[in-house]
Amino acid sequence: MYNELKEAVLARINELRFEKVHLRPYIESDRIREEVLDKAIDELTWVLSLLSEMEDES
């Protein structure tokens, strides 16, 4: 169960990183979007580490 969930979270992190790569830093809305993507990536990375800890405990 944890592996499937971890794979789904990691896939989403990669999708967000891919989206971030295509942003244009000279456009204000893209700069704002980059901040939102960074926050989402950080939160999902935290969830991924939490899942790894829970998997190790079980």
C-alpha positions as CSV (number, residue, x, y, z in Angstrom):
1,M,0.0,0.0,0.0
2,Y,2.7,2.5,1.0
3,N,4.7,1.8,-2.2
4,E,1.7,2.6,-4.5
5,L,1.0,5.8,-2.5
6,K,4.7,6.8,-2.6
7,E,4.8,6.2,-6.3
8,A,1.7,8.3,-6.9
9,V,3.1,11.2,-4.8
10,L,6.5,11.0,-6.5
11,A,4.8,11.0,-9.9
12,R,2.9,14.2,-8.9
13,I,6.1,15.8,-7.7
14,N,7.7,15.1,-11.1
15,E,4.7,16.5,-12.9
16,L,5.0,19.7,-10.9
17,R,8.7,20.0,-11.5
18,F,8.1,19.5,-15.2
19,E,5.5,22.2,-15.2
20,K,7.9,24.5,-13.3
21,V,10.6,24.1,-15.9
22,H,8.4,25.5,-18.6
23,L,7.6,28.8,-16.7
24,R,8.9,32.1,-18.0
25,P,10.6,34.1,-15.2
26,Y,10.0,37.4,-17.0
27,I,6.2,37.0,-16.7
28,E,4.7,38.0,-13.3
29,S,2.0,35.3,-13.3
30,D,4.6,32.7,-13.9
31,R,6.7,33.9,-11.0
32,I,3.7,33.6,-8.8
33,R,3.0,30.2,-10.2
34,E,6.6,29.1,-9.5
35,E,6.1,30.1,-5.8
36,V,2.9,28.0,-5.7
37,L,4.6,25.0,-7.4
38,D,7.6,25.3,-5.0
39,K,5.3,25.1,-2.0
40,A,3.3,22.2,-3.4
41,I,6.6,20.3,-4.2
42,D,7.9,20.9,-0.7
43,E,4.6,19.7,0.9
44,L,4.5,16.6,-1.3
45,T,8.2,15.9,-0.5
46,W,7.3,16.1,3.2
47,V,4.4,13.6,2.7
48,L,6.7,11.3,0.8
49,S,9.2,11.3,3.7
50,L,6.4,10.8,6.2
51,L,5.2,7.7,4.2
52,S,8.7,6.4,4.2
53,E,8.9,6.7,7.9
54,M,5.5,5.0,8.4
55,E,6.6,2.2,6.1
56,D,9.8,1.7,8.1
57,E,7.9,1.5,11.3
58,S,5.5,-1.2,10.1
